[in-house]
Amino acid sequence: MNRKLTTLALASVMAITAGCATTGGERDYSKSLYLRGQFAWWDALPEYKVKKVDNGLYRTEVELKADGQPYEFKFGDANWTSGTNCGYLSEEDKDVQLNKPVKANCSAVFENFRFTPPETGTYGFYFDVRGETPEIYIDEAN
């Protein structure tokens, strides 16, 4: 009986963490991942679907207004599926600054990232799964 419980527990952990697996590039997030946030009423809109820019690196752009207020956002699929519902990993990763990667948790529920744009403009939002832990970062789009 203990062996069955151990096997079941191990299978559950593997299923939960599989959505953030980064080795071998098994998953192509450009088929299902969106930048979702206040700027889109949290909808999975086609214009915010990520595009692959390198192995394990995905990007989309958003035009934001600088009004001193932070925008909340996450990366997620159309159904907020566990494993593709990516918010911040810990409190120090919550507030995103330009060009400074922060760690993501792809089984997040309420852990929305926050970004306060320094000026009105278009920003690139990156989802990076090349390392052991997924990261996100933002830059100014050209």
N, C-alpha and C positions, 0 to 999 in steps of 0.2 A: 504494500500500500504506500509506504514512504517513497519508494522508487517512482511510482506513478505520479505522486504529488510533486516530486522534484522535477520530473520530466515535464509535467504540465506547467510548473512555474518557469522553468527555463524556456519553454516554447512561448509563453506569454511575454517574457522579457525580450526575446528575439523578435517577436511580432511588433512590439511597441517601438523598439529601436531601429527596426528595418527601414523606416521612412527617412531616417537621417543617415543611413549608411553612405559612406563616401569612398569606399575603396573600390577600385576597378571601374568606376563610372557606370555602374549598372543602370542607373535611373536617369532619364532625360526629362528634367523638370520643365523644359520649354513646351512640352505637350499638355501640361496641366496646371502650372503654377502662375499665380497672379499676385501683383502688388495690390493689397486691399487696405482701404483706410477711409478716413473722414472725407478726403477729397473726392471719393467715388461712392459715398454713402455705404461703404463697406461691401459693395457689390463686386463680383468678379467680371470686370469689363474687358472686352477684347483689347482695347488700347493699352491696358496695363498688364497684359500677359507677358511673361518674361521671354527673352530671346537668348539663346546660347551664344556667348561671345568667346568661349574657350572651354576646354574640357573641365567640367565642374564649376563653371562660372556663368552666371545668368544676369541679365540686366533689362530694365525698362526705364522709361522716363516719365516724369510728371512735372507739370507746370504748377508752381506754388506761389502764393502771395505772402510777402513778408509783412505780417501785421502784429508781430510780437507774440503770437499764440502758437503753441506747438501743434503739429499735425500728428495724430495717432495712426499707426499702420502696422501691418503684418504681411508676411508672405503666406499665401494659402491657396488651396485648390478651390474649385467652385462649390464644394460641399463641406468645407472646413474639416476634412478628413484628418484623423490623428496620424501623425507622421508627415503631414504637409500643412500643418497649422503652426507656422513658425513665428513666435514672438521672442521676447528677450529671455536669456537663460538665467540671469541674476539681476538684482537691482542696479548694479554698476553698469549693466549693459542696456538699461532702459532708455536713457537719453543719448541719442546718436548725434555726433558732431561730424562735420565734413571731413572726409578722408581718414576717418578713424574707425577701423573695423571693431564690431562688437559681436559677441557670441549669441547664437540663436538656439532656442529649444523648439524643435518641430513637433512637439506634443503639447504645446502651450494651449491654454484656454483663455485666460484673461490678461495675459502678459503682452500688452501692446507696446511696441516701440514708440518713441516720441522724437520728433525732429522739428526744430524751429528754424526755418530758413533765414539766413542772415540778410538776404535781399530777394525781391521778387524775381523769379526766373525759372528755368527748366533745370531739373536735377535728375541725375542718374542714380537709380537704386539698384544695388548689386546683391545677389544671393550667391554665396561662395561655399561650395561643398568639397573643395579640394583638400581640406585638412580633416583632422579627426572630429572636430566640432564645427557645424555650419556657422558661418559668419555673414553679417550683412554690413555694407557700408554705402555711403552716399557721396557723390561728387557733383560738381557743377557741370552740366552738359554744355558742350560746345555749340 
